[in-house]
Amino acid sequence: MTAVRRFLSGGWLPSYAFLYVLFLYLPVIFLPIFSINTAATPKFPLSGFTLHWYEDLPRTPALLDAAWNSLIVGVSAAVLSTVLGILAARSITRYRYPGRRTINGLIMAPLVLPEVIVAISMLLVMLQLGLSLSLFTVVLGHVLVCIPYSMTVLTSGFEGFDRSLEEASADLGESAFGTFRRVTLPMVAPAIISSLLVCFTISLDEFIIAFFLTGTEATLPIYIWGQLRFAAKLPGVLALGTLLLVASFLLMTIAEILRRRAARRTQNEGGLYA
Amino acid sequence: MTAAAEGSPPWRMTRARRNALLQSEPVQGLALISPTFLYALILLVLPILVVIAHSFWTQNYLTIDRTFTLENYRIALTEPIYRDLLWRSLYISLTVSLFTVILAYPIAYFISFHGGRHKSLWLFLITIPFWTSYLLRVMSWKVILGYNGVLNSGLMGLGIIDEPSTALLYNSSAVIITLTHAWAAFAILPIFVSLEKVDRTLVEAATDLGDGPLRSFLRVTLPLSAPGVISAALIVMIPTVGDYVTPKLVGGKDGVMIANAIQAQFGKASNWPLGAALSVTTMLIVTLMAGATVLIIRALQRLAR
């Protein structure tokens, strides 16, 4: 009886939360663990510590190419989607007009559509238009899937933004551009940087769209995908994967700190989605 | 902007009126959003229309025959392979969204009602694994469930089993486990948001009026958080139906899903119209399933009150 009562009062929730977080993190933690293990197959018990797999990474030309490609694609996608995100987020938070919700819904749609279908639709159109597949087409695809995330980050930074500050600046004789540069921009800068980091991370990790839309050039996830066929290459892939995990983790932590700072400036709290 | 108004156009509009129009709120708002909107139109809406068009055409080697036909849909719906793959994909995505929602609800509840000062820290802690590469997360499940994997070697080390089990990897259960893990955070966030909106005084009122914790939860909190449950279910169900990586890496023969067949039509098999018809069919059926889910949850919500 007391057990039922305890269940109903929710006393089990903290331990459940702990187990749940463990379930979320445990699978991911195996990658770093086995990347420093001497054995070529990932299994217990661990056979010994080595950094050998990491030392091999910079000696692989194909990997360095893929890393360079990922960097180019990531930076271009981040900049483009953040610019488009700024325009849209500013329009959504600042103006009221008919069709606003529909347009917003359309821009956010890639978030909830199966990625394969988004990817093959774009592939069809690009082939029809006679565009040859390259890193450029990958960037086009990544921008489409990054915009919704950029919008979420930016609207949370723009919302609650005090419009009277801009009006005051205009009244005091500042031009529209001057107002933007000296009043608006400093207020929203953390949100913009946060959006850049989020989009870069998404692009860096994105596989499906890159897989369909790239020509012969590989990004890092595509390189990893190719290596997965070879069992002997697994430790190297685990090492590379670990580096990517760490990079994503760091970028997202910085992005979240900046986003919170931006939200605090405009007195608006909440999570990335809230 | 004013310079454009000066070159007296044929449909002469006074400068003042034109300026007023240009500075009106709807025009400025629309002008500002138009680049992003156009981008989505050209790279999302147009491509989807092209896919729909292709699904009614046929292909002879490299040329597309543009006469209208429903043949692709007949193949997609009646050929046993595609029908089975479609059913399996729907079954997997439905199971995964059920699991993720049921597992996520207590966490969202815990953070919202007992999170205290640390709410955003909890949310951050839960979302961070999901910003890591999806491909890598699927790969780690392969490492865990594999023949020589963590689970098998761990269980053998503990003496629970004598030889590695092959039942763990390369089947639809492996796909379901991996996807449930991969989409967990996406279910927590919408439920959390709707729980945050639940008026706490209503829960207190129910308790004051004699409802126990279970009854007040079932009659107040749960129905009020139904919108979050609905969006959580949809945000997991729709994308997972078209998942490609997970079935390819951990699904084996028994875990192949419809996205793998679609990819094959655009790759090796090179039958774009059939691939397009499979995509459209998948989207239509998952939309129906999503609609049914919304109706069922709404009906349950009404029953609970």
Contacts between the chains, C-beta under 8 A, distances in Angstrom:
chain1	res1	chain2	res2	distance
A	8	B	212	6.9
A	8	B	213	4.8
A	8	B	214	4.9
A	9	B	213	5.6
A	10	B	109	7.8
A	10	B	110	7.7
A	10	B	113	7.8
A	10	B	114	7.4
A	10	B	213	7.3
A	13	B	106	6.2
A	13	B	109	7.2
A	13	B	110	4.3
A	13	B	114	6.3
A	14	B	110	7.1
A	14	B	114	7.5
A	16	B	106	5.5
A	16	B	107	7.3
A	16	B	110	7.1
A	17	B	106	7.7
A	17	B	107	5.8
A	17	B	110	5.0
A	17	B	111	7.7
A	17	B	122	7.8
A	20	B	103	7.1
A	20	B	106	7.9
A	20	B	107	5.3
A	20	B	184	7.9
A	21	B	125	6.4
A	21	B	126	6.9
A	23	B	181	7.0
A	23	B	184	7.8
A	24	B	126	6.5
A	24	B	129	5.0
A	24	B	181	7.3
A	24	B	184	6.2
A	24	B	185	7.6
A	25	B	129	6.0
A	27	B	137	6.5
A	27	B	140	4.4
A	27	B	141	5.8
A	27	B	144	6.0
A	27	B	181	6.3
A	28	B	129	5.3
A	28	B	132	6.3
A	28	B	136	7.6
A	28	B	137	6.4
A	28	B	140	5.9
A	30	B	140	5.2
A	30	B	143	5.4
A	30	B	144	6.3
A	30	B	150	6.0
A	31	B	136	6.4
A	31	B	139	7.4
A	31	B	140	5.3
A	31	B	143	7.4
A	34	B	143	6.6
A	41	B	148	5.2
A	42	B	143	4.7
A	42	B	146	7.8
A	42	B	148	7.7
A	42	B	149	7.0
A	42	B	150	6.9
A	43	B	148	4.9
A	43	B	149	6.6
A	43	B	150	6.8
A	43	B	152	7.6
A	43	B	153	3.9
A	44	B	150	6.3
A	44	B	153	4.4
A	44	B	154	5.2
A	44	B	157	5.7
A	45	B	153	7.7
A	45	B	157	6.4
A	84	B	35	6.0
A	84	B	36	4.3
A	84	B	39	5.9
A	85	B	36	7.2
A	87	B	32	5.4
A	87	B	33	6.4
A	87	B	35	5.6
A	87	B	36	5.5
A	88	B	32	7.7
A	88	B	33	5.1
A	88	B	36	3.9
A	88	B	37	7.5
A	90	B	32	6.0
A	91	B	29	4.9
A	91	B	30	7.5
A	91	B	32	3.8
A	91	B	33	3.8
A	92	B	33	7.0
A	94	B	29	7.1
A	94	B	32	7.8
A	95	B	25	5.2
A	95	B	26	7.2
A	95	B	28	6.0
A	95	B	29	2.8
A	95	B	32	7.1
A	96	B	25	6.1
A	96	B	26	7.7
A	96	B	29	7.1
A	97	B	25	6.3
A	97	B	26	3.5
A	97	B	27	8.0
A	97	B	29	4.4
A	97	B	30	5.8
A	98	B	26	6.7
A	99	B	30	7.8
A	100	B	29	7.1
A	103	B	33	6.0
A	103	B	37	5.2
A	106	B	37	7.1
A	106	B	40	5.3
A	106	B	41	7.6
A	106	B	44	7.3
A	106	B	45	7.1
A	107	B	36	5.8
A	107	B	37	6.7
A	107	B	40	5.0
A	109	B	40	7.4
A	109	B	44	6.5
A	110	B	40	8.0
A	110	B	44	6.4
A	111	B	235	7.8
A	112	B	234	7.0
A	112	B	235	5.8
A	112	B	238	5.3
A	112	B	239	6.4
A	113	B	238	6.9
A	113	B	239	7.0
A	114	B	238	6.7
A	114	B	239	5.2
A	114	B	240	8.0
A	114	B	241	6.1
A	114	B	242	2.5
A	114	B	243	7.3
A	114	B	259	6.9
A	114	B	282	7.3
A	114	B	283	7.7
A	114	B	286	7.9
A	115	B	239	6.8
A	115	B	242	6.9
A	115	B	244	7.5
A	116	B	242	4.6
A	116	B	243	7.6
A	116	B	244	4.9
A	116	B	259	4.3
A	116	B	262	6.1
A	116	B	263	6.7
A	116	B	279	7.9
A	117	B	48	7.9
A	117	B	51	7.6
A	117	B	242	5.5
A	117	B	262	7.6
A	117	B	279	5.0
A	117	B	282	7.3
A	117	B	283	6.5
A	118	B	44	7.0
A	118	B	47	7.9
A	120	B	51	7.1
A	120	B	262	6.5
A	120	B	263	7.5
A	120	B	266	5.4
A	120	B	275	6.7
A	120	B	276	8.0
A	120	B	279	6.4
A	121	B	44	7.5
A	121	B	47	3.4
A	121	B	48	5.2
A	121	B	50	6.7
A	121	B	51	4.8
A	121	B	279	7.6
A	122	B	43	6.1
A	122	B	47	5.1
A	123	B	266	6.6
A	124	B	47	6.3
A	124	B	50	5.3
A	124	B	51	6.0
A	124	B	54	6.5
A	124	B	272	6.7
A	124	B	276	7.4
A	125	B	43	7.7
A	125	B	46	6.2
A	125	B	47	4.4
A	125	B	50	5.3
A	128	B	50	6.7
A	140	B	43	6.3
A	141	B	43	7.6
A	143	B	39	7.2
A	143	B	43	7.9
A	144	B	39	7.2
A	144	B	40	7.1
A	144	B	43	4.9
A	144	B	44	6.2
A	147	B	36	6.4
A	147	B	39	7.3
A	147	B	40	7.3
A	198	B	131	8.0
A	201	B	131	5.9
A	202	B	131	8.0
A	204	B	133	7.7
A	205	B	131	7.7
A	205	B	132	6.7
A	205	B	133	3.6
A	205	B	134	6.7
A	205	B	135	7.3
A	205	B	136	7.7
A	207	B	133	7.2
A	207	B	134	6.6
A	207	B	135	4.6
A	207	B	245	6.4
A	208	B	244	6.0
A	208	B	245	6.9
A	212	B	263	7.9
A	212	B	266	7.6
A	221	B	133	6.2
A	221	B	135	5.0
A	224	B	135	6.3
A	224	B	136	7.5
A	224	B	139	7.6
A	225	B	135	6.7
A	228	B	139	7.0
A	228	B	249	7.3
A	237	B	139	7.5
A	238	B	143	7.8
A	241	B	133	7.3
A	241	B	136	4.6
A	241	B	139	6.6
A	244	B	132	7.4
A	244	B	133	5.7
A	244	B	136	6.4
A	245	B	132	4.9
A	245	B	133	7.4
A	245	B	136	6.4
A	248	B	131	5.3
A	248	B	132	4.7
A	248	B	133	6.7
A	249	B	128	6.5
A	249	B	131	7.5
A	249	B	132	6.8
A	251	B	131	8.0
A	252	B	128	6.2
A	252	B	131	4.3
A	253	B	128	7.4
A	256	B	124	5.8
A	260	B	120	7.3
A	269	B	120	7.3
A	270	B	120	7.8
A	271	B	120	6.1
A	271	B	123	4.3
A	271	B	124	7.5
A	271	B	127	7.3
A	271	B	189	6.7
A	271	B	192	7.5
A	272	B	123	7.8
A	272	B	127	6.4
A	272	B	189	7.9
A	273	B	189	4.4
A	273	B	190	7.5
A	273	B	193	6.8
A	274	B	123	7.7
A	274	B	189	7.4
A	274	B	192	7.4
A	274	B	193	5.5
A	274	B	196	7.3
